[in-house]
Amino acid sequence: MRVGSIVDAEFTSVWDGETCITTSCLVNKETKQVFAIEQSETSTESLNTLEREFVVVDGEEYPVFTFEEVLEIPEHKDDYWYLP
């Protein structure tokens, strides 16, 4: 789907250094907001540490952070973000 600056993307969480959970999402390329993140059927109960999260937009990988992290950490102000 492409509607103006809104595009389909993939959201990935990397747990414990090796477990990746990937789902679909939408991204507003102008605001860098990630939303409509599909819920995974994979349980994270047995996983311990969330190492990183990223989105793949138009074939390119970008780090993604929570909105709070973007507000609190100046280095992330131009990164992709989502509301948990």
N, C-alpha and C positions, 0 to 999 in steps of 0.2 A: 504494500500500500504506500502510496505517495500522495499526500495532500499538502501542497505548499512545502513547509519546512518539516512536516511530520513524516517520518519514514519507519518502516519495519526494521528491527534490529534483533540481536540476540544478547541476553544478559547471562553472564557466567559468574558463579561463586566458586572459589577454589578453597577447599577445606583440607586441613592436615597435610598440606603440601602436595597432595596427589588426587584427591577426589574432586572432580569438577561437576557442577550441576548447571546445566544450560537450559534456558527457556526463552521463549519469544517475548518481545516487548515492543514498545513504540518509543521513538525518540524525537523530540523537537530539536532540530539542529540549530535553531536560532538561540533558544534559551538554554539548551543542553540538558533539559529535563528528560529523564527516563521515566516512563509510566506504563500502565497496563501490562505490568510484568506478570507473566503467566506463573501460576503456582506450580511448583514441581511436585510430582508424586513421590519423589525420593525423600525418605525421612532423614533429617539431620540430627536425630536424637543420639546416634552413636558417634557423631563427629564432634571433635573438640574445638578446633581453632579455625576460625574464618581467616584465611591468609590474605585474600584480596578479592576484589570484584572488578569486572570489566564488561564493557559492551563492545559488540562488533557492529559498526555502522558502515555500510557501503564497502564491506570487506576490510576495513581498518579497525584495529583494536585500540580502545581508549579506556583508561581507568575510570571507575565510577565510584562516587562516594555518597554518603547520606547528606541531606540538605544541611544538617547541623554541622557536619565536618567541613562542608564548603564555607559555611559562615564563620566557623571558629579557626580554621587553619588558612592563613592567607595564601599559601602555595596552591591551594585547591580552588581558588575563586573562579578560575576559568575552566574547571573540569566538568564532566558530566555528573549529574546528581539525581537522586530520587528521594521520595518521601517514604520512610519505612512504614 
